[in-house]
Amino acid sequence: SVLKTTPLVPPGPKGYNTKAKLQRPYKLFIHLDRSLGGEVRFYGGTVIARALPLVWRSAGDDMDSPPELFTGIKEFGPAASDDRLPQIQITTSDPQPMNILAVIAEFAIGGV
């Protein structure tokens, strides 16, 4: 499964068009409910950042029982290169549960 955001356009000061400025999502927060697996990618123009693992079991977990499902907020950063319309993609290729409640990005915007 793939979830790709529409281009992220943060609000700016009144009368300021942030679409005309380069933007860099420097922190990303993904709020998950009872989820396991998946990865996150940042798209900036033609640059695709490496995939970042979302929720996986660690080597110290008990391998004789199913992994714990994660509920909470995962934080990522830094992101891809500057772009005018950055996007975020969350994917999972395994048949594992994934419930995304929110995707929140903090931006650095050129000239603001």
N, C-alpha and C positions, 0 to 999 in steps of 0.2 A: 504494500500500500504506500501511496505517496501523498503527502500534503505539501503543497507549495503555495506560499502566500502571494497575494497580489503585491505589486510594488509598494514598499513601505514608504509612506510620506508623513513624516512627523509634523506636528503643528509648529508654527513659528510665531514670532511676535506679530501683532496685528499689522496687516498690510505687507507682510514679508512673505515672499513665495519661496518655500524651501525646495520646490522642484527644480528651481534654477541653480541650486547650489550643490556641490559635491557633498555626499553624506557617507558616513561610516558608522554602521552599527557596531559600537564597541563593547556592548554587553547585551546578552540575550538571556531572557528568563522564560523557561517553558514550565508551565504548571501542569502536572500530570496526576492522574487518579488511577490507582491499581494498574500500573503499566510495567512492561518488561521489554527490553531490547530496543532496537531502532538506532538511527543516527541522524545527525543534523549537519546540513551544509549551508554555507552562506554564498549567495550569488551576488556578484558585483560586476555589472557589465558582462564581459566575457570571462572574467576570472571566477573560478569555482574553488573555494577553499576546501581543504581536506575534510573528509567526513569525521565528525566527532561522535564518539559513542554516547548514546543516551542513557540507558539503564541496562547493565549486565551483571551477572553474578561474578563475584571475585573468587580468586583461587582459594581463599580461606573459608569459603562457604561449604556447608555440608553437602556433598555431591550425592548422597543417598536420598535426599528429599528435594521436592520442587523448590525453586528459588522464591524468595519473598517478592511480592509485587510492590512496586514503589509508588507512594503517594506523597506529593510534595512539589517543590520547585527546584529545577535544575538550572544552574547558571553557567553560561559559556562566554568566552571572549578571549582574545580579540577576534574580530571578524575578517572578512575579505577586504579587498582594496576599496578605495573611494568610488562612489557611483552616484548617479542622480536618482536612480530608481532601484535600490537594492531589494533582494528577495531572500527568503529563507525556505529551505526545503527540509521536511522531516520524512524519513522513509523507514519502513520495516519490511524485511523480506521473509521473516519467519512467522509462523502462525502463533504469535504471542499477543496478549492483550495490550492495547495502547489506547488510552483515553486522554486526549489533549483538551485541557480546560481553557488554557490561554497561552498566547505567545506575545511576549512583551519585549520590546527592544529599546535600548537607550542609544542615542545618536550623538555623534560629533558632527556638526554642520559647518561647512566652510563659510566664514564671514559672519557668524553669529556669535 
